[in-house]
Amino acid sequence: MEVGGMILVCIGLAVLIIVTLLVFLGHLGLFSEVEVKTGAPPFRELTVCYKFNRGPYKGCGHLFTEIYSIAPELKTIGLYYDDPEAVSSHELRYAVGAILSDGVTPEPAGVRQRVTQHGFQVATFPAIEHAVLASFPFRATFSIVLAIWKVYPALKEYIKKQSLCAWPMIELYDSSEIRFVAPLTRQEDFLVPEATEEPAMDSDGRLTTEDEGERSGTEGGGERPVAAAASGGSSGSSSFEDLGLTAGGDAR
């Protein structure tokens, strides 16, 4: 009886742990439905501060960490320009930073000077009316992992089914939601200037980018699947590549 009672206790504890884990993951968005649609993005003319880099998308995390440490009051943003299925990992282009103004909310006083003092550049992207859109709850770090796991396959299926040219992939983070935007018009206007320049090479003819895996970040960073169609602005439907995943930062 004593052994049988211990077994029942262990089973009960295991069930309790599983139920608790499922409730927690449900709170983070595990069971959230992902709706993909076309429409106007959640911004008008978009002014951002950013840093640009080339290399595996999983190396972008330290830039999210940096901008959050400098301007935690701003919503963060990541722009991913290339299709990992068509472009080698060390040539992938991306920009990470924060939103200074979304065309609706005015730019906070003094923040531009603060971020540019730390080497961030400023760019303005146009208001558009047509983009592929999706969103996911952002309630804790692990919500980013779940978003990567759930949203990108849904985006891939939708873009392929509709035969769309949707790029670059833009991720917008705020305190409660991750929004995914892939423009359908004026796509080249979302290229930061560095993305159109020839990459710098070292003496051995290799790109002078940071080694993948050297950095980790707090939000939106790390290994992840990223959508970006038509490298360099060529036409065609989007494709996606699973690159693993790393958790991002705390909700804010």
C-alpha positions in Angstrom: 0.0 0.0 0.0 2.8 2.4 0.8 4.5 1.8 -2.5 1.2 2.1 -4.3 0.5 5.4 -2.5 3.9 6.8 -3.5 3.2 5.9 -7.1 -0.1 7.7 -7.0 1.5 10.8 -5.4 4.2 10.8 -8.1 1.5 10.5 -10.8 -0.5 13.3 -9.3 2.5 15.6 -9.1 3.4 14.8 -12.7 -0.1 15.6 -13.8 -0.1 18.8 -11.8 3.3 19.9 -13.3 2.0 19.2 -16.9 -1.2 21.1 -16.3 0.7 24.0 -14.8 3.1 24.1 -17.7 0.3 24.0 -20.2 -1.5 26.8 -18.4 1.7 28.9 -18.4 2.4 28.2 -22.1 -1.2 29.0 -22.9 -0.8 32.4 -21.1 2.3 33.0 -23.3 0.3 32.3 -26.5 0.8 28.6 -27.2 -2.9 28.2 -28.0 -3.4 31.6 -29.7 -4.8 31.5 -33.2 -2.5 33.1 -35.8 -4.5 35.2 -38.3 -2.6 36.2 -41.4 -4.2 38.8 -43.6 -3.4 41.7 -46.0 -4.1 45.3 -45.1 -2.6 48.5 -43.9 0.3 48.1 -41.4 0.0 49.6 -37.8 2.0 52.7 -38.7 2.1 55.6 -41.1 5.4 57.2 -42.0 7.8 55.3 -39.8 11.0 57.0 -38.4 13.4 54.6 -36.8 16.9 54.5 -35.3 18.9 51.4 -36.3 22.1 49.6 -36.6 22.8 47.5 -39.8 24.6 44.2 -40.0 25.3 41.3 -42.3 25.4 37.8 -41.1 23.2 35.0 -39.7 19.9 36.4 -38.4 20.5 34.6 -35.1 23.2 37.2 -34.4 20.9 40.1 -34.2 20.1 39.8 -30.5 22.8 42.0 -29.2 21.4 44.9 -31.1 18.0 44.5 -29.5 19.8 44.4 -26.1 21.8 47.5 -26.9 18.9 49.7 -28.1 16.7 48.6 -25.2 19.5 49.5 -22.7 19.7 53.0 -24.3 16.0 53.8 -24.9 13.8 51.3 -23.0 10.8 53.6 -23.5 10.8 52.9 -27.3 9.2 50.1 -29.2 11.8 47.9 -30.9 11.9 46.9 -34.5 13.8 44.4 -36.7 14.0 44.4 -40.5 15.2 41.3 -42.3 16.0 41.8 -46.0 17.1 38.5 -47.5 15.7 35.0 -48.0 17.9 32.5 -46.1 17.0 29.9 -48.6 18.6 31.9 -51.4 21.3 33.9 -49.6 24.3 32.5 -47.7 24.0 33.1 -44.0 27.0 35.5 -43.8 25.5 37.7 -46.5 22.1 38.1 -44.9 21.2 41.7 -44.3 19.3 43.1 -41.3 18.7 46.2 -39.3 17.6 46.4 -35.7 16.7 49.4 -33.6 13.7 51.2 -32.3 10.8 53.4 -33.5 11.2 57.1 -33.0 7.8 58.0 -34.6 5.1 55.9 -36.2 3.5 58.8 -38.0 0.8 59.0 -35.3 2.7 59.4 -32.0 5.3 62.2 -32.0 8.9 61.5 -31.4 9.9 61.8 -27.8 12.1 64.8 -27.0 15.8 64.2 -26.7 15.7 60.5 -27.6 17.2 60.9 -31.1 20.3 62.6 -29.7 20.6 59.9 -27.1 20.5 57.0 -29.6 22.7 58.7 -32.3 25.4 59.3 -29.7 25.6 55.5 -29.4 26.1 55.0 -33.1 22.5 54.4 -34.2 21.5 55.8 -37.6 18.1 57.3 -38.4 15.9 56.4 -41.4 12.3 57.1 -42.5 10.1 54.6 -44.2 7.0 55.5 -46.2 3.4 55.0 -45.2 1.9 52.1 -47.2 -1.6 50.7 -47.5 -0.9 47.1 -48.4 1.2 44.5 -46.5 0.9 40.9 -45.2 0.2 41.1 -41.5 0.2 38.9 -38.5 0.5 39.3 -34.7 1.2 37.3 -31.6 0.8 38.0 -27.8 4.0 39.3 -26.1 3.7 38.4 -22.4 7.2 37.2 -21.5 10.5 36.2 -23.1 9.2 32.8 -24.2 6.4 34.4 -26.1 9.0 35.2 -28.8 9.9 31.6 -29.1 6.3 30.6 -29.5 5.8 33.4 -32.0 8.6 32.2 -34.2 7.3 28.7 -34.0 3.7 29.5 -34.9 3.7 32.7 -36.9 6.3 32.1 -39.6 4.8 28.8 -40.9 1.5 30.6 -41.2 3.0 33.5 -43.0 4.9 31.1 -45.4 1.7 29.3 -46.2 -0.3 32.4 -46.8 2.3 34.1 -49.0 2.8 31.0 -51.1 -0.9 30.3 -51.5 -1.6 33.9 -52.5 1.6 34.0 -54.8 2.7 37.3 -53.2 5.9 39.2 -53.2 6.1 40.3 -49.6 9.4 41.7 -48.3 11.2 42.7 -46.2 10.0 41.0 -43.0 9.5 43.6 -40.3 9.0 42.7 -36.6 7.5 45.3 -34.2 7.6 44.8 -30.5 5.6 46.6 -27.9 4.6 45.8 -24.3 1.9 43.3 -25.2 2.2 42.2 -28.9 4.6 41.2 -31.6 3.5 42.4 -35.0 4.8 41.0 -38.2 4.6 43.2 -41.4 5.8 42.3 -44.9 5.2 45.2 -47.3 3.6 44.5 -50.7 4.3 47.9 -52.1 7.3 50.3 -52.1 9.5 47.5 -50.7 12.8 49.0 -51.8 11.9 52.2 -49.8 12.3 50.0 -46.6 16.0 49.4 -47.4 18.4 51.3 -45.1 21.3 52.9 -47.1 23.8 50.3 -45.8 21.7 47.5 -47.3 22.4 48.8 -50.8 26.2 49.1 -50.4 28.8 46.6 -51.2 29.8 44.7 -48.1 33.3 45.3 -46.6 35.8 42.6 -47.0 38.9 41.7 -45.0 42.3 40.8 -46.6 41.2 37.3 -47.2 38.1 38.3 -49.1 35.7 37.5 -46.3 32.9 39.7 -45.1 33.9 41.6 -42.0 30.8 40.6 -39.9 30.6 39.3 -36.4 30.8 35.6 -35.9 27.5 33.9 -35.4 26.8 32.8 -31.9 29.2 35.3 -30.2 26.3 37.4 -29.0 23.0 36.9 -27.4 20.2 39.4 -26.9 17.1 40.3 -24.9 14.5 40.7 -27.6 13.8 39.5 -31.0 17.3 38.1 -31.3 19.0 34.8 -31.6 18.5 32.0 -34.0 15.1 32.0 -35.6 13.2 31.5 -38.8 13.0 34.8 -40.7 10.9 35.7 -43.7 12.4 37.9 -46.4 11.6 37.5 -50.0 13.5 38.3 -53.1 16.9 39.3 -52.0 18.0 42.7 -53.3 14.4 43.6 -54.3 13.8 41.1 -57.1 10.4 39.8 -57.6 8.9 36.5 -56.5 7.1 35.0 -53.6 8.6 34.8 -50.2 10.3 31.8 -48.7 11.3 31.0 -45.1 14.1 29.2 -43.5 14.2 27.7 -40.0 17.4 28.8 -38.3 16.7 27.6 -34.8 15.6 30.0 -32.1 16.8 31.9 -29.1 14.6 33.7 -26.6 14.3 37.5 -26.6 13.7 40.0 -23.9 11.2 40.7 -21.3 8.0 42.4 -22.3 7.8 46.1 -21.9 
